[in-house]
Amino acid sequence: MNTAFLNHLFSAATDYKRNKDGNFAVTMAIGTTVLVAAIGAAVDIGGVTSEKARLQNITDSAVLAASASGETKLVDIKGVVDDVMAIHQDELRGFSYKTSIVDETIEVNSSAVHETAFMAMFGRKSIPISTRAGAPVPTDVPVHISLVVDTTDSMAGENLDSLQEAAGALIKTIEKAKDAGAKMAVVPFGNYVNVGDGNRNAAWMDVPADYTQTSACFMYKPVKSRTGCTDGTRTRYNDGVPEDYSVQEGCVIEYEDEEVEYCPPPRDVQWNGCAGSRNEPLNITAPAASGSTEIPGAMGVSCGSEILPMTDNFDDVSDTVDGLTTRGDTYLPTGLIWGWRTLTPTAPFPSAVTSEKTIRAMVFMTDGGNTMGQYDKEGTGDEAYHRTLAPDDDAGNEKAIERMLAICDGIKADGITIYTVGYKLPAGAVGDNSALETCASSGSTAFEADNAKELKDAFGDIGKSLATVRLSY
């Protein structure tokens, strides 16, 4: 009620007090009655508006739940709506609803009754309210998702536990669409990706034979004594995370007079399923086949948990995530390139995509920037292997980010949606998350999480996005 109206009402009352004329008194009485009725009507209408908004929210929630459930039969859709409506059954008087399917759209019409307060004195005891909401009936468009997760040493302990819990919830969300063709792949990555030693002879791999490495014998003088040592502290890096360790410094070392010969024992160099990187420009492209595009096997290194190609066996997906272990440093391009490969219809996983209508998405999660880069191991121009970058190796890190973003561009150009999740990123990691944001398909698909709850929320939002249902009206 505004100030002008109140002033007008006060002026009218003053005039009435001063004026003793009977006709004016009757007129004023009638006007006051009308005014009270108008105020009462306004109050009741406000109540109607509020209850209608509440009814609309309830109706929207019910139809969205039904559309997101994956159910396509009316009887099952009604069951989902009934479950939602039962929660709100007592919130509104005369609450009722009807569920139907109209032109491939789930439609819910709801009604209730608002009981009036002031208007009841004038014969209007209630006002009916109604709302309507609609959302598409779930379709059979398959969704294929590659879950690419950082399993480096910095993810050990609680970080891995949090990842497994968050990923587990995402898996359950996607599994609901299994009958519609939903599939998932899991790509653990660190310094390399483990494609499994069973793929040693695959046409798309180029793995040398295992061999024994020998080193020449040499002469040296053994240490006889160490004196005058003091305790000191030095810093080393574990996947980019600094760790202090104790050392002895300033020692006076006395050696034996006679040299002795030492012959290092032979070392067996084996392939443990680790896939290296191809040389430029093939190191930023996905397809691989026999000929000149095979993927080199990285010999004599370990690379953590094995990749799981695209599958509709969600028990296998869950088991793979539950069994993840941590190992090594971080090379982001290797995770991205193998995530891409699980989503392509060509080698090495030609069965990944089954329909042109398939929705393909990658969920890429890391807790830090690159701590490794490609390098020429034997001076032959072959850059299959990855090396640890020094903390101040800005050029090496920039090169790794450049490759990473080139791969992201290729993935997006291939029609794949990229979701990125930066988890507990330290200052300066991947350009303070800017590279991950650039890699993502859009601002809405780039997430940051600073703790376990935020990580779970991020994965939850991604799951909802991949099963997004929008109101039709």
C-alpha beads as a LAMMPS data file, in Angstrom:
LAMMPS data file: protein, C-alpha beads

473 atoms
472 bonds

1 atom types
1 bond types

-500.0 500.0 xlo xhi
-500.0 500.0 ylo yhi
-500.0 500.0 zlo zhi

Masses

1 110.0

Atoms # bond

1 1 1 0.000 0.000 0.000
2 1 1 1.712 3.252 -1.171
3 1 1 2.037 6.604 0.678
4 1 1 -0.346 8.500 -1.617
5 1 1 -3.098 5.975 -0.953
6 1 1 -2.603 6.208 2.831
7 1 1 -2.719 10.019 2.687
8 1 1 -5.910 9.856 0.704
9 1 1 -7.470 7.483 3.233
10 1 1 -6.460 9.732 6.167
11 1 1 -7.905 12.814 4.437
12 1 1 -11.183 11.041 3.815
13 1 1 -11.427 9.993 7.470
14 1 1 -10.759 13.573 8.630
15 1 1 -13.463 14.941 6.361
16 1 1 -15.858 12.366 7.730
17 1 1 -15.164 13.443 11.330
18 1 1 -15.794 17.086 10.543
19 1 1 -18.881 16.476 8.441
20 1 1 -21.968 15.528 10.441
21 1 1 -24.254 15.351 7.430
22 1 1 -26.138 12.019 7.399
23 1 1 -25.847 11.455 3.678
24 1 1 -22.106 11.805 3.841
25 1 1 -21.939 9.315 6.715
26 1 1 -23.819 6.724 4.690
27 1 1 -21.586 7.307 1.693
28 1 1 -18.476 7.018 3.794
29 1 1 -19.686 3.792 5.385
30 1 1 -20.282 2.250 1.974
31 1 1 -16.880 3.424 0.752
32 1 1 -15.157 1.972 3.783
33 1 1 -16.830 -1.387 3.201
34 1 1 -15.675 -1.420 -0.408
35 1 1 -12.166 -0.446 0.664
36 1 1 -11.964 -3.254 3.212
37 1 1 -13.214 -5.708 0.590
38 1 1 -10.555 -4.515 -1.858
39 1 1 -7.800 -4.892 0.701
40 1 1 -9.046 -8.382 1.607
41 1 1 -9.184 -9.380 -2.049
42 1 1 -5.613 -8.188 -2.542
43 1 1 -4.448 -10.300 0.407
44 1 1 -6.271 -13.371 -0.924
45 1 1 -4.926 -12.865 -4.440
46 1 1 -1.407 -12.684 -3.021
47 1 1 -2.005 -16.015 -1.325
48 1 1 -3.268 -17.490 -4.578
49 1 1 -0.130 -16.308 -6.400
50 1 1 2.141 -17.816 -3.752
51 1 1 0.360 -21.174 -3.699
52 1 1 0.248 -21.355 -7.485
53 1 1 4.021 -20.825 -7.630
54 1 1 4.462 -23.621 -5.096
55 1 1 2.163 -25.885 -7.113
56 1 1 4.119 -25.084 -10.289
57 1 1 7.426 -25.996 -8.621
58 1 1 5.981 -29.302 -7.433
59 1 1 4.599 -30.065 -10.894
60 1 1 7.915 -29.160 -12.572
61 1 1 9.833 -31.422 -10.174
62 1 1 7.529 -34.343 -10.885
63 1 1 7.704 -34.093 -14.669
64 1 1 11.495 -33.619 -14.657
65 1 1 11.944 -36.657 -12.415
66 1 1 9.768 -38.712 -14.751
67 1 1 11.672 -37.598 -17.852
68 1 1 15.054 -38.201 -16.235
69 1 1 14.047 -41.649 -14.974
70 1 1 14.520 -43.276 -18.354
71 1 1 11.040 -44.818 -18.193
72 1 1 9.087 -44.758 -21.453
73 1 1 5.820 -46.546 -20.572
74 1 1 2.961 -44.477 -19.157
75 1 1 2.379 -46.814 -16.223
76 1 1 6.016 -46.512 -15.147
77 1 1 6.089 -42.766 -15.721
78 1 1 2.979 -42.406 -13.555
79 1 1 4.784 -44.324 -10.817
80 1 1 7.649 -41.807 -10.806
81 1 1 5.238 -38.865 -10.734
82 1 1 3.264 -40.488 -7.923
83 1 1 6.420 -40.848 -5.820
84 1 1 7.224 -37.147 -6.166
85 1 1 3.661 -36.009 -5.578
86 1 1 3.307 -38.173 -2.467
87 1 1 6.019 -36.105 -0.804
88 1 1 3.972 -32.917 -1.284
89 1 1 0.484 -34.376 -0.877
90 1 1 -0.311 -32.460 2.317
91 1 1 1.198 -29.114 1.368
92 1 1 -1.860 -27.820 -0.521
93 1 1 -5.616 -28.222 0.013
94 1 1 -7.597 -30.141 -2.575
95 1 1 -4.343 -31.239 -4.237
96 1 1 -4.836 -33.472 -7.310
97 1 1 -2.991 -34.183 -10.548
98 1 1 -3.148 -36.131 -13.792
99 1 1 -0.247 -37.645 -15.749
100 1 1 -0.415 -38.291 -19.485
101 1 1 1.741 -38.577 -22.604
102 1 1 0.900 -36.114 -25.381
103 1 1 2.938 -36.072 -28.611
104 1 1 5.978 -37.784 -27.028
105 1 1 5.822 -35.351 -24.108
106 1 1 5.170 -36.243 -20.482
107 1 1 2.452 -33.883 -19.268
108 1 1 1.390 -33.354 -15.673
109 1 1 -1.645 -31.209 -14.874
110 1 1 -2.044 -30.289 -11.196
111 1 1 -4.758 -28.478 -9.269
112 1 1 -5.433 -27.284 -5.741
113 1 1 -7.778 -24.988 -3.852
114 1 1 -6.836 -21.802 -2.043
115 1 1 -9.189 -21.055 0.845
116 1 1 -9.841 -17.331 1.128
117 1 1 -9.822 -15.254 4.304
118 1 1 -11.390 -11.860 3.556
119 1 1 -13.231 -12.777 0.362
120 1 1 -15.130 -15.494 2.223
121 1 1 -17.082 -12.716 3.970
122 1 1 -18.459 -11.751 0.585
123 1 1 -19.346 -15.270 -0.494
124 1 1 -16.073 -16.367 -2.206
125 1 1 -14.776 -19.060 0.141
126 1 1 -12.171 -20.614 -2.202
127 1 1 -10.270 -20.011 -5.425
128 1 1 -9.161 -22.929 -7.641
129 1 1 -5.572 -22.934 -8.941
130 1 1 -3.977 -25.118 -11.609
131 1 1 -0.611 -25.595 -13.304
132 1 1 0.824 -27.637 -16.150
133 1 1 4.324 -28.875 -16.984
134 1 1 5.775 -30.997 -19.750
135 1 1 9.084 -32.674 -20.587
136 1 1 10.177 -35.083 -23.322
137 1 1 9.651 -38.811 -23.006
138 1 1 13.164 -40.374 -22.711
139 1 1 14.574 -41.397 -26.077
140 1 1 16.937 -44.202 -27.025
141 1 1 19.863 -41.957 -28.007
142 1 1 22.956 -43.756 -26.635
143 1 1 25.514 -41.912 -24.508
144 1 1 29.178 -42.979 -24.525
145 1 1 31.433 -41.497 -21.853
146 1 1 35.180 -41.802 -21.398
147 1 1 36.182 -41.256 -17.771
148 1 1 39.801 -40.050 -17.892
149 1 1 41.262 -39.794 -14.395
150 1 1 44.603 -38.713 -12.946
151 1 1 46.100 -41.588 -10.925
152 1 1 49.541 -40.131 -10.268
153 1 1 51.381 -40.263 -6.940
154 1 1 49.891 -36.953 -5.825
155 1 1 46.442 -38.610 -5.894
156 1 1 47.427 -41.257 -3.330
157 1 1 45.405 -41.725 -0.137
158 1 1 42.359 -39.569 0.560
159 1 1 42.449 -37.958 -2.876
160 1 1 42.017 -41.319 -4.579
161 1 1 39.282 -42.289 -2.125
162 1 1 37.408 -39.085 -2.962
163 1 1 37.815 -39.689 -6.685
164 1 1 36.501 -43.237 -6.406
165 1 1 33.447 -42.099 -4.449
166 1 1 32.665 -39.263 -6.871
167 1 1 33.201 -41.426 -9.954
168 1 1 31.092 -44.198 -8.426
169 1 1 28.117 -41.843 -8.181
170 1 1 28.591 -40.762 -11.810
171 1 1 28.685 -44.393 -12.934
172 1 1 25.374 -45.121 -11.195
173 1 1 23.775 -42.128 -12.918
174 1 1 24.909 -43.229 -16.376
175 1 1 24.023 -46.872 -15.731
176 1 1 20.342 -45.882 -15.552
177 1 1 20.503 -45.262 -19.309
178 1 1 22.052 -48.681 -20.016
179 1 1 18.984 -49.933 -21.889
180 1 1 19.223 -46.889 -24.155
181 1 1 22.771 -47.838 -25.173
182 1 1 24.821 -46.055 -22.519
183 1 1 28.465 -47.145 -22.270
184 1 1 31.545 -46.038 -20.363
185 1 1 35.308 -46.362 -20.637
186 1 1 37.859 -45.739 -17.895
187 1 1 41.284 -44.280 -18.724
188 1 1 43.654 -44.021 -15.724
189 1 1 46.724 -41.994 -16.641
190 1 1 49.957 -40.725 -15.161
191 1 1 53.297 -40.780 -16.927
192 1 1 51.837 -43.239 -19.469
193 1 1 48.609 -45.155 -20.057
194 1 1 48.528 -48.904 -19.462
195 1 1 46.820 -50.513 -22.473
196 1 1 47.377 -54.021 -21.098
197 1 1 50.148 -56.441 -22.005
198 1 1 47.548 -58.493 -23.900
199 1 1 47.726 -55.863 -26.643
200 1 1 51.422 -56.386 -27.231
201 1 1 50.856 -57.863 -30.686
202 1 1 47.910 -55.654 -31.643
203 1 1 48.188 -54.148 -35.115
204 1 1 48.113 -50.640 -33.654
205 1 1 51.016 -51.233 -31.238
206 1 1 54.745 -51.339 -32.000
207 1 1 56.418 -53.077 -29.062
208 1 1 60.055 -54.247 -29.208
209 1 1 61.027 -57.637 -27.842
210 1 1 62.028 -57.806 -24.185
211 1 1 65.777 -57.724 -23.720
212 1 1 68.540 -57.890 -21.136
213 1 1 70.555 -54.755 -20.522
214 1 1 74.142 -55.082 -19.394
215 1 1 76.544 -52.403 -18.180
216 1 1 80.325 -52.356 -18.298
217 1 1 82.338 -53.149 -15.171
218 1 1 84.275 -50.339 -13.541
219 1 1 86.857 -49.808 -10.789
220 1 1 86.257 -47.703 -7.681
221 1 1 87.594 -47.134 -4.159
222 1 1 85.156 -48.088 -1.393
223 1 1 84.453 -45.573 1.362
224 1 1 86.468 -46.320 4.481
225 1 1 84.909 -43.758 6.825
226 1 1 82.762 -40.614 7.035
227 1 1 83.421 -38.024 9.763
228 1 1 82.306 -34.512 10.591
229 1 1 78.863 -34.950 9.036
230 1 1 75.986 -32.614 9.859
231 1 1 72.290 -33.175 9.331
232 1 1 70.721 -31.205 6.505
233 1 1 67.452 -30.990 4.566
234 1 1 66.874 -31.051 0.836
235 1 1 63.773 -30.891 -1.326
236 1 1 62.632 -33.354 -3.928
237 1 1 59.455 -33.396 -5.998
238 1 1 56.871 -36.142 -6.115
239 1 1 54.654 -35.472 -9.137
240 1 1 55.312 -31.778 -8.712
241 1 1 54.621 -31.768 -4.979
242 1 1 57.675 -30.692 -2.942
243 1 1 58.854 -33.046 -0.191
244 1 1 61.685 -32.412 2.276
245 1 1 64.072 -35.220 3.169
246 1 1 67.062 -35.539 5.477
247 1 1 70.681 -35.809 4.284
248 1 1 74.146 -35.739 5.804
249 1 1 76.271 -32.838 4.649
250 1 1 79.883 -31.642 5.056
251 1 1 81.247 -35.137 5.570
252 1 1 84.978 -35.815 5.442
253 1 1 85.260 -39.034 3.451
254 1 1 88.225 -41.381 3.654
255 1 1 88.568 -44.019 0.924
256 1 1 90.251 -47.378 0.909
257 1 1 93.678 -47.507 -0.738
258 1 1 92.894 -50.321 -3.125
259 1 1 90.383 -50.128 -5.959
260 1 1 87.861 -52.874 -6.446
261 1 1 85.932 -53.865 -9.518
262 1 1 82.151 -53.613 -9.683
263 1 1 80.102 -55.241 -12.399
264 1 1 76.428 -54.125 -12.372
265 1 1 74.102 -57.115 -12.655
266 1 1 72.206 -57.545 -15.925
267 1 1 68.768 -55.904 -15.971
268 1 1 65.795 -57.442 -17.710
269 1 1 63.898 -54.788 -19.675
270 1 1 60.298 -55.783 -20.221
271 1 1 57.152 -54.259 -21.589
272 1 1 54.531 -53.734 -18.887
273 1 1 51.662 -52.566 -21.066
274 1 1 52.738 -48.913 -21.160
275 1 1 51.970 -46.957 -24.338
276 1 1 54.399 -44.235 -25.305
277 1 1 53.791 -41.197 -27.505
278 1 1 54.184 -40.953 -31.240
279 1 1 56.404 -38.314 -32.805
280 1 1 54.967 -35.038 -34.036
281 1 1 52.498 -34.493 -35.598
282 1 1 50.967 -37.899 -34.801
283 1 1 51.241 -37.264 -31.058
284 1 1 48.124 -35.067 -31.192
285 1 1 45.899 -37.336 -33.298
286 1 1 43.844 -40.339 -32.238
287 1 1 43.647 -42.946 -35.053
288 1 1 46.252 -45.688 -35.044
289 1 1 46.668 -48.722 -37.269
290 1 1 49.279 -50.992 -38.806
291 1 1 51.724 -49.292 -41.131
292 1 1 53.435 -46.072 -40.114
293 1 1 51.058 -44.904 -37.400
294 1 1 51.490 -47.556 -34.703
295 1 1 51.791 -46.493 -31.086
296 1 1 55.201 -47.280 -29.549
297 1 1 55.482 -49.386 -26.457
298 1 1 57.484 -47.772 -23.643
299 1 1 59.934 -50.400 -22.396
300 1 1 61.111 -50.865 -18.830
301 1 1 58.611 -48.524 -17.199
302 1 1 55.481 -49.058 -15.116
303 1 1 52.222 -47.202 -15.633
304 1 1 49.572 -48.077 -13.065
305 1 1 46.058 -49.390 -13.576
306 1 1 44.971 -50.755 -16.941
307 1 1 42.632 -48.943 -19.306
308 1 1 39.070 -50.239 -19.728
309 1 1 37.751 -49.719 -23.286
310 1 1 34.136 -48.706 -23.924
311 1 1 31.700 -51.199 -22.444
312 1 1 28.090 -51.539 -21.345
313 1 1 29.154 -53.798 -18.468
314 1 1 28.855 -51.302 -15.641
315 1 1 30.046 -53.860 -13.101
316 1 1 33.373 -53.845 -14.941
317 1 1 33.371 -50.053 -14.954
318 1 1 32.745 -49.922 -11.202
319 1 1 35.346 -52.612 -10.500
320 1 1 37.941 -50.728 -12.555
321 1 1 37.353 -47.498 -10.631
322 1 1 37.334 -49.288 -7.275
323 1 1 40.625 -50.978 -8.136
324 1 1 42.535 -47.868 -9.214
325 1 1 46.047 -47.459 -7.865
326 1 1 48.404 -44.485 -8.043
327 1 1 51.803 -44.308 -9.689
328 1 1 54.162 -41.864 -11.366
329 1 1 54.141 -38.265 -12.554
330 1 1 51.668 -36.368 -14.742
331 1 1 51.592 -36.090 -18.520
332 1 1 48.171 -34.713 -19.412
333 1 1 48.362 -35.289 -23.200
334 1 1 48.601 -39.059 -22.729
335 1 1 45.337 -39.174 -20.766
336 1 1 43.530 -37.010 -23.307
337 1 1 44.751 -38.899 -26.364
338 1 1 43.704 -42.275 -24.958
339 1 1 40.376 -40.942 -23.757
340 1 1 39.810 -39.781 -27.326
341 1 1 40.746 -43.209 -28.663
342 1 1 38.094 -44.907 -26.544
343 1 1 35.495 -42.655 -28.208
344 1 1 36.440 -43.188 -31.867
345 1 1 35.110 -45.838 -34.272
346 1 1 38.621 -46.538 -35.611
347 1 1 41.551 -48.477 -34.186
348 1 1 42.566 -49.137 -31.504
349 1 1 38.941 -49.521 -30.289
350 1 1 36.756 -49.721 -33.419
351 1 1 33.672 -50.875 -31.521
352 1 1 33.461 -47.714 -29.421
353 1 1 30.683 -45.968 -31.384
354 1 1 27.629 -47.849 -32.603
355 1 1 25.398 -45.111 -34.025
356 1 1 25.658 -41.724 -35.696
357 1 1 23.237 -40.464 -33.046
358 1 1 25.556 -41.472 -30.208
359 1 1 26.318 -38.668 -27.772
360 1 1 30.026 -38.792 -26.943
361 1 1 31.592 -37.111 -23.949
362 1 1 34.892 -37.121 -22.061
363 1 1 35.214 -36.405 -18.346
364 1 1 38.836 -35.348 -17.775
365 1 1 39.981 -34.985 -14.159
366 1 1 43.426 -34.008 -12.868
367 1 1 44.913 -32.662 -9.639
368 1 1 47.838 -30.841 -11.202
369 1 1 49.728 -29.642 -14.236
370 1 1 52.255 -31.451 -16.385
371 1 1 55.301 -32.701 -14.529
372 1 1 56.500 -34.688 -17.569
373 1 1 57.175 -34.080 -21.251
374 1 1 58.235 -36.031 -24.342
375 1 1 61.951 -36.383 -25.029
376 1 1 64.395 -38.089 -27.353
377 1 1 65.702 -40.953 -25.210
378 1 1 68.464 -42.331 -27.408
379 1 1 69.238 -39.330 -29.605
380 1 1 67.508 -40.978 -32.551
381 1 1 64.643 -38.515 -32.930
382 1 1 62.240 -40.981 -31.318
383 1 1 60.194 -39.240 -28.607
384 1 1 58.191 -42.227 -27.398
385 1 1 59.308 -41.754 -23.803
386 1 1 58.374 -39.088 -21.257
387 1 1 60.784 -37.390 -18.884
388 1 1 60.264 -35.593 -15.590
389 1 1 60.293 -31.829 -15.952
390 1 1 62.279 -29.694 -13.526
391 1 1 60.085 -27.360 -11.459
392 1 1 61.526 -24.341 -13.284
393 1 1 61.323 -25.878 -16.773
394 1 1 58.810 -23.369 -18.113
395 1 1 59.574 -24.191 -21.729
396 1 1 58.957 -27.897 -21.183
397 1 1 55.693 -27.244 -19.382
398 1 1 54.514 -24.805 -22.059
399 1 1 55.248 -27.397 -24.736
400 1 1 53.240 -30.020 -22.853
401 1 1 50.322 -27.589 -22.469
402 1 1 50.546 -26.716 -26.165
403 1 1 50.207 -30.401 -27.049
404 1 1 47.424 -30.823 -24.528
405 1 1 45.348 -28.005 -26.026
406 1 1 45.991 -29.229 -29.567
407 1 1 44.559 -32.617 -28.557
408 1 1 41.577 -30.896 -26.900
409 1 1 40.902 -29.002 -30.123
410 1 1 40.959 -32.262 -32.072
411 1 1 38.582 -33.934 -29.629
412 1 1 36.082 -31.083 -29.822
413 1 1 36.362 -30.944 -33.624
414 1 1 35.475 -34.656 -33.603
415 1 1 32.119 -33.815 -32.009
416 1 1 33.016 -34.922 -28.495
417 1 1 32.002 -32.832 -25.482
418 1 1 34.813 -32.321 -22.956
419 1 1 34.127 -31.862 -19.251
420 1 1 37.198 -30.886 -17.216
421 1 1 37.583 -31.140 -13.446
422 1 1 40.544 -29.486 -11.731
423 1 1 40.900 -31.028 -8.270
424 1 1 42.909 -29.257 -5.545
425 1 1 45.030 -27.576 -8.177
426 1 1 48.107 -25.909 -6.656
427 1 1 48.861 -22.314 -7.592
428 1 1 50.211 -22.127 -11.110
429 1 1 49.113 -25.632 -12.079
430 1 1 48.043 -25.769 -15.726
431 1 1 48.038 -21.999 -15.786
432 1 1 45.820 -21.677 -12.706
433 1 1 43.189 -23.864 -14.383
434 1 1 43.059 -21.651 -17.487
435 1 1 44.291 -24.465 -19.730
436 1 1 41.622 -26.816 -18.384
437 1 1 38.983 -24.159 -18.987
438 1 1 40.278 -23.743 -22.542
439 1 1 40.253 -27.501 -23.037
440 1 1 36.622 -27.808 -21.908
441 1 1 33.876 -27.489 -24.498
442 1 1 32.419 -24.450 -22.728
443 1 1 32.512 -22.542 -19.469
444 1 1 29.636 -24.669 -18.200
445 1 1 31.636 -27.883 -18.692
446 1 1 34.722 -26.708 -16.765
447 1 1 34.701 -27.466 -13.035
448 1 1 37.007 -26.740 -10.098
449 1 1 36.917 -28.659 -6.817
450 1 1 38.929 -27.853 -3.711
451 1 1 37.704 -30.702 -1.503
452 1 1 36.000 -34.092 -1.604
453 1 1 32.480 -32.653 -1.433
454 1 1 33.085 -30.258 -4.298
455 1 1 34.590 -33.095 -6.346
456 1 1 31.504 -35.235 -5.757
457 1 1 29.255 -32.284 -6.593
458 1 1 31.180 -31.670 -9.823
459 1 1 30.805 -35.275 -10.933
460 1 1 27.157 -35.144 -9.894
461 1 1 26.543 -32.040 -12.005
462 1 1 28.267 -33.693 -14.953
463 1 1 26.054 -36.760 -14.583
464 1 1 22.948 -34.576 -14.524
465 1 1 24.186 -32.636 -17.538
466 1 1 24.712 -35.795 -19.545
467 1 1 21.180 -36.881 -18.653
468 1 1 19.821 -33.339 -18.968
469 1 1 16.073 -33.010 -19.275
470 1 1 14.535 -29.624 -19.962
471 1 1 10.964 -28.543 -19.441
472 1 1 9.035 -28.289 -22.689
473 1 1 6.547 -25.860 -21.093

Bonds

1 1 1 2
2 1 2 3
3 1 3 4
4 1 4 5
5 1 5 6
6 1 6 7
7 1 7 8
8 1 8 9
9 1 9 10
10 1 10 11
11 1 11 12
12 1 12 13
13 1 13 14
14 1 14 15
15 1 15 16
16 1 16 17
17 1 17 18
18 1 18 19
19 1 19 20
20 1 20 21
21 1 21 22
22 1 22 23
23 1 23 24
24 1 24 25
25 1 25 26
26 1 26 27
27 1 27 28
28 1 28 29
29 1 29 30
30 1 30 31
31 1 31 32
32 1 32 33
33 1 33 34
34 1 34 35
35 1 35 36
36 1 36 37
37 1 37 38
38 1 38 39
39 1 39 40
40 1 40 41
41 1 41 42
42 1 42 43
43 1 43 44
44 1 44 45
45 1 45 46
46 1 46 47
47 1 47 48
48 1 48 49
49 1 49 50
50 1 50 51
51 1 51 52
52 1 52 53
53 1 53 54
54 1 54 55
55 1 55 56
56 1 56 57
57 1 57 58
58 1 58 59
59 1 59 60
60 1 60 61
61 1 61 62
62 1 62 63
63 1 63 64
64 1 64 65
65 1 65 66
66 1 66 67
67 1 67 68
68 1 68 69
69 1 69 70
70 1 70 71
71 1 71 72
72 1 72 73
73 1 73 74
74 1 74 75
75 1 75 76
76 1 76 77
77 1 77 78
78 1 78 79
79 1 79 80
80 1 80 81
81 1 81 82
82 1 82 83
83 1 83 84
84 1 84 85
85 1 85 86
86 1 86 87
87 1 87 88
88 1 88 89
89 1 89 90
90 1 90 91
91 1 91 92
92 1 92 93
93 1 93 94
94 1 94 95
95 1 95 96
96 1 96 97
97 1 97 98
98 1 98 99
99 1 99 100
100 1 100 101
101 1 101 102
102 1 102 103
103 1 103 104
104 1 104 105
105 1 105 106
106 1 106 107
107 1 107 108
108 1 108 109
109 1 109 110
110 1 110 111
111 1 111 112
112 1 112 113
113 1 113 114
114 1 114 115
115 1 115 116
116 1 116 117
117 1 117 118
118 1 118 119
119 1 119 120
120 1 120 121
121 1 121 122
122 1 122 123
123 1 123 124
124 1 124 125
125 1 125 126
126 1 126 127
127 1 127 128
128 1 128 129
129 1 129 130
130 1 130 131
131 1 131 132
132 1 132 133
133 1 133 134
134 1 134 135
135 1 135 136
136 1 136 137
137 1 137 138
138 1 138 139
139 1 139 140
140 1 140 141
141 1 141 142
142 1 142 143
143 1 143 144
144 1 144 145
145 1 145 146
146 1 146 147
147 1 147 148
148 1 148 149
149 1 149 150
150 1 150 151
151 1 151 152
152 1 152 153
153 1 153 154
154 1 154 155
155 1 155 156
156 1 156 157
157 1 157 158
158 1 158 159
159 1 159 160
160 1 160 161
161 1 161 162
162 1 162 163
163 1 163 164
164 1 164 165
165 1 165 166
166 1 166 167
167 1 167 168
168 1 168 169
169 1 169 170
170 1 170 171
171 1 171 172
172 1 172 173
173 1 173 174
174 1 174 175
175 1 175 176
176 1 176 177
177 1 177 178
178 1 178 179
179 1 179 180
180 1 180 181
181 1 181 182
182 1 182 183
183 1 183 184
184 1 184 185
185 1 185 186
186 1 186 187
187 1 187 188
188 1 188 189
189 1 189 190
190 1 190 191
191 1 191 192
192 1 192 193
193 1 193 194
194 1 194 195
195 1 195 196
196 1 196 197
197 1 197 198
198 1 198 199
199 1 199 200
200 1 200 201
201 1 201 202
202 1 202 203
203 1 203 204
204 1 204 205
205 1 205 206
206 1 206 207
207 1 207 208
208 1 208 209
209 1 209 210
210 1 210 211
211 1 211 212
212 1 212 213
213 1 213 214
214 1 214 215
215 1 215 216
216 1 216 217
217 1 217 218
218 1 218 219
219 1 219 220
220 1 220 221
221 1 221 222
222 1 222 223
223 1 223 224
224 1 224 225
225 1 225 226
226 1 226 227
227 1 227 228
228 1 228 229
229 1 229 230
230 1 230 231
231 1 231 232
232 1 232 233
233 1 233 234
234 1 234 235
235 1 235 236
236 1 236 237
237 1 237 238
238 1 238 239
239 1 239 240
240 1 240 241
241 1 241 242
242 1 242 243
243 1 243 244
244 1 244 245
245 1 245 246
246 1 246 247
247 1 247 248
248 1 248 249
249 1 249 250
250 1 250 251
251 1 251 252
252 1 252 253
253 1 253 254
254 1 254 255
255 1 255 256
256 1 256 257
257 1 257 258
258 1 258 259
259 1 259 260
260 1 260 261
261 1 261 262
262 1 262 263
263 1 263 264
264 1 264 265
265 1 265 266
266 1 266 267
267 1 267 268
268 1 268 269
269 1 269 270
270 1 270 271
271 1 271 272
272 1 272 273
273 1 273 274
274 1 274 275
275 1 275 276
276 1 276 277
277 1 277 278
278 1 278 279
279 1 279 280
280 1 280 281
281 1 281 282
282 1 282 283
283 1 283 284
284 1 284 285
285 1 285 286
286 1 286 287
287 1 287 288
288 1 288 289
289 1 289 290
290 1 290 291
291 1 291 292
292 1 292 293
293 1 293 294
294 1 294 295
295 1 295 296
296 1 296 297
297 1 297 298
298 1 298 299
299 1 299 300
300 1 300 301
301 1 301 302
302 1 302 303
303 1 303 304
304 1 304 305
305 1 305 306
306 1 306 307
307 1 307 308
308 1 308 309
309 1 309 310
310 1 310 311
311 1 311 312
312 1 312 313
313 1 313 314
314 1 314 315
315 1 315 316
316 1 316 317
317 1 317 318
318 1 318 319
319 1 319 320
320 1 320 321
321 1 321 322
322 1 322 323
323 1 323 324
324 1 324 325
325 1 325 326
326 1 326 327
327 1 327 328
328 1 328 329
329 1 329 330
330 1 330 331
331 1 331 332
332 1 332 333
333 1 333 334
334 1 334 335
335 1 335 336
336 1 336 337
337 1 337 338
338 1 338 339
339 1 339 340
340 1 340 341
341 1 341 342
342 1 342 343
343 1 343 344
344 1 344 345
345 1 345 346
346 1 346 347
347 1 347 348
348 1 348 349
349 1 349 350
350 1 350 351
351 1 351 352
352 1 352 353
353 1 353 354
354 1 354 355
355 1 355 356
356 1 356 357
357 1 357 358
358 1 358 359
359 1 359 360
360 1 360 361
361 1 361 362
362 1 362 363
363 1 363 364
364 1 364 365
365 1 365 366
366 1 366 367
367 1 367 368
368 1 368 369
369 1 369 370
370 1 370 371
371 1 371 372
372 1 372 373
373 1 373 374
374 1 374 375
375 1 375 376
376 1 376 377
377 1 377 378
378 1 378 379
379 1 379 380
380 1 380 381
381 1 381 382
382 1 382 383
383 1 383 384
384 1 384 385
385 1 385 386
386 1 386 387
387 1 387 388
388 1 388 389
389 1 389 390
390 1 390 391
391 1 391 392
392 1 392 393
393 1 393 394
394 1 394 395
395 1 395 396
396 1 396 397
397 1 397 398
398 1 398 399
399 1 399 400
400 1 400 401
401 1 401 402
402 1 402 403
403 1 403 404
404 1 404 405
405 1 405 406
406 1 406 407
407 1 407 408
408 1 408 409
409 1 409 410
410 1 410 411
411 1 411 412
412 1 412 413
413 1 413 414
414 1 414 415
415 1 415 416
416 1 416 417
417 1 417 418
418 1 418 419
419 1 419 420
420 1 420 421
421 1 421 422
422 1 422 423
423 1 423 424
424 1 424 425
425 1 425 426
426 1 426 427
427 1 427 428
428 1 428 429
429 1 429 430
430 1 430 431
431 1 431 432
432 1 432 433
433 1 433 434
434 1 434 435
435 1 435 436
436 1 436 437
437 1 437 438
438 1 438 439
439 1 439 440
440 1 440 441
441 1 441 442
442 1 442 443
443 1 443 444
444 1 444 445
445 1 445 446
446 1 446 447
447 1 447 448
448 1 448 449
449 1 449 450
450 1 450 451
451 1 451 452
452 1 452 453
453 1 453 454
454 1 454 455
455 1 455 456
456 1 456 457
457 1 457 458
458 1 458 459
459 1 459 460
460 1 460 461
461 1 461 462
462 1 462 463
463 1 463 464
464 1 464 465
465 1 465 466
466 1 466 467
467 1 467 468
468 1 468 469
469 1 469 470
470 1 470 471
471 1 471 472
472 1 472 473
